[in-house]
């Protein structure tokens, strides 16, 4: 192993270092696997490790059972069978992790409530959404536009079809049938028209198993927040639930609502919207007219 180490061997050295070998131990161990049995002198030449360091590395390898002396004059070594060596390391690591976990539990303070985690970037946000969907056991509530739902259509389909997860969607759009994978998939077109209204409608929100939620913007640089905080999760569920109520009310009473409040509840919204929201509302409703 003199001179430049090829990429495969360098990768193996890094793996061995991650398992607790020193850099010199890793290089000597690879040289020993390639040419058993070998003396320290031969291993130094083959690995490029200085001879004094080779003796130290061999002592370390022998101590962990990775190198075995097979003769005395001169001392020659062979490498331990790799299956036996690494199955032993794996067993020891599992036992150590289990014992350490139990001991650490005695020091851990009880949680004071779940944190809110900020997630930056479209890729990481949707990676977290995908993870939430794939771990869902009973319910997924989603408020989003068609484009966002399509990014996760396959995971949603598997959750509904393969695990029987109930899906409720408040959809910005009109392609409701696209996401009705089973009879337990309830898809509601937002306010019976699918039109976005206020600035909050530029967000998408997903809640899973009534235990965790994520919300993120879907315009501009994507930023999201994820939490299992009970109060925040309940708030997200309440918002989605009330959107569902609104859909049903619109479906049943739309002519009366339009006559009394104007299309899209215009007079109600104008009472409480900011100037920016008014302009956004006017732009969106003129496009949907």
N, C-alpha and C positions, 0 to 999 in steps of 0.2 A: 504493500500500500504506500510505497514511496512516491514522492512527487504529488501531483495534483490528484485529489480524491474525486472519483466520478460522482454524478448526481445521486444515483441510487444508493451508493455507500454513504454519502453525506446525509441523505434522508434517514437511513438506518441509524447513523450516529446520533442524529437529533432525536429519533425515537428512543434510543437507549438512554440518552441523557434525560429525557422526560421521565423515564422509569427509574432514575436515580443513579445511573452510571456517570462517572466523570467522563470528560472528553477523551482523556488518555485511556481509560478503561474500555470505552466503547471502541476505540481504534484497535487496541490490542486484542479485544475479544473478536472482532471481525477478522483480524489477521489469523487468530488461532483457529477459527472455524474453517478458514480457507486452507490452512496447512498444518494439520495435526500429525504427530506431536511436534512441538517446537520448543526450543530453548528461549530464554529471555533475549539472548543475542540475536537469534533468528527473528524473533518477533519485533525487536527494535528496528531491524533492517526492513522488515516487511511493512510495518505500520508507520514508519517515520517518526515514532515516538523516541525521544532521547533515552539512552540505556538506563540511567538512574530512575527515570520516570517509569520505564517499563517494569522494573522490579516492583515499584510502588503499586502500579496498576495491577500487576499479577497478584500481589498480596491482597488487594481489594477484591479482585475477581474470585480468588480462592476463598476469601472470607464469605462471600455471598453464594458460593457453590457454583459459580459460573465457569471456573477453571479448575482442573483436577491434575495434580502432579502424578506422573506415571513412571518416572524413573528418578534416580538420585544423582548419578554421576555420568554426564551432566543432568541437571534437573530439567525434565521435559514436561510439557503440559499438553493436555487436550481440553477441548471445550465440552462442557456439560451438554447433554442432549437438549436441543432447543425446546422441544415440547415439554420435557420434564421441568426445565428451568423456568419457563415463562408461565406454565400452569401453576407452579409453586409461587411465583411472584404474584400472579393474579389472585390466588387464594389468600396469601398474606395481606395483599392490598385490600381485598374485600373485608377481611376480619378487622384490619386496622381502621378502615373507614367506619365500619359498624360500631366498633368500640369507641372511636372518637366521637361519632355522632351522639351516642348515648351520654358520654361524659359532658359534651358541650351543652346538651339540653339542661343540665343542672345549673349552668351558668347563664343561660339565655333568659333575658327579661321577657315577661309576657307582652305580646303585641298591644300597642296602644291605639290600634286602628290602622287601616291600610293606607298606604301612601298613594298619591297620584303620580304616575310616571309619564313624563313627557317623551314623545317619540318624534324624531325629526326625519323627514324625507319620505317620499311616496313608497319606496321599496320597503323600508322598515315598518311603516304603518300597515301596509297590506300584508306583510309577513306576519305581524301580530294578529291581524284579523283572521288570517288563514289558520293560525294556531288555535285561536279561540273557537272557530267553527269546527275544526277537527277534534277538539276536546269536548265539544258540547254533548251532553247526555240526554237532555229533555227538551229544552226550548232555545230557539234563536229568534230574537226580535231585531229587525233590521229596518232602518229608515234611510233610504238612499235613492239615488237616481239609477236609471237602467245601466249606464256605463259602469258604475261602481259594482252593481250586483253581478254584472257579467264577468267581472274580474274574479268573482268567487262562486260562479255558478256551479262548477264541478264539485267543489267542496260542499256546497249547500245541497246539491243533489244527493251526494253520498250520505250526508248526515240524515236527510229525510228518508231516502229509500233504504239504505243499509242499516241505519241505527234507529229509525223511527222517530227522529227528532221532529218536534213540532216547529214549524216556521211561520212567523208572522212578519209581513213586510208592509211598510208604508212606502209606496212607490212614487217617486217623481218621474212620471212618464205614463205611458198607456199600454205597455207591453206586459200586462199582468199574467197572461197565460204562459208566458215564457218561463215563469218561475213556479208554476203549480206542478211540482214534481209528484206529489201524492195528495190525497184528500186532506192531509194534515197541514198542507201549505196554504195559508190564508194570505192572499195578496190584495191589498187595498190601495187603490189609486188616490193619491193625496187630494183631499177635498173634492173627490169625484171628478177632478179634471186633470190631475197630475202636474199642475203648474206650481212652480216655486213661488213663494211670496216674499217673506222678510229675509233679512240677512242671515238669520239662523238656518234658513233652508239651504244655504251654501255649505252646510255641514252634512256628514253622514254619521249615523250612530248605530252601533250594534251592541246588544246585550245578550249574554249567554247564561242560561240556567238560573236566571234571577240572582246571579252571584258576581258577575263582572261586566264591565262595559268599556267601550272605547268610542270616542268621538273625534272626528278630524274634519278639517276643511277639505273640500275637493276642488278648490280654485286657487291658483297661485302656488307658491311653495307649500307643500303639504306638511302640516304639523298635527299631531294627535296627542290625546291624553288617554291613559288606560288606568283603571283602578278596580279594586274590589271593595272599596269603601262603601259600607251599606247605605249610608244616606245618599251618596251620589248615585249609586246604582238604582236606588228607589226613585230618585228624581228622573233619571233617564227613562226608566220603565213607565213612570207616570206620564212623561211627555209623549212617548210612543202610544201609550194607552189612550190618551186624550185625542191624539191624531186619528186613532181607530174610531173613537166615538164620533168625531167630526165627519169622517167618511160616511158613516151610517146615517148621520143626520142629513148630510148633503144628499145622499142617495134617496132619502125619503121625502125631504122637504125643500129641495133646491128651488123650485119655482117660488114658493113663499118667501124663502130667505132672500132670493134675488130681488123680489118685489119690495121687501121691507128694508134690506140693508144695502142693496146694490150688488152687482156681480162680485164674487170673491169677498163678500162681507166688507165692501169698500168703506162704508160709513163708520163701521166699528174700528177698522184699522186706521183710518185717518185720525181718529180721536187720540190714539196713543203712539202712532209712529213718529219717529224723528224725521227731520227734513230729508236725511239721506235715505231712510227707509221709504218715505213717500215717493221719492224719485225712482227708487228701485222697483217699487210696486207698480208705478205707472208704466215703466219700461217693460216689465214682465207681462202685465195684463194686456198691453197694447200688442205685444207679440203673439199672445195666445188668443186674441180676439178673432 
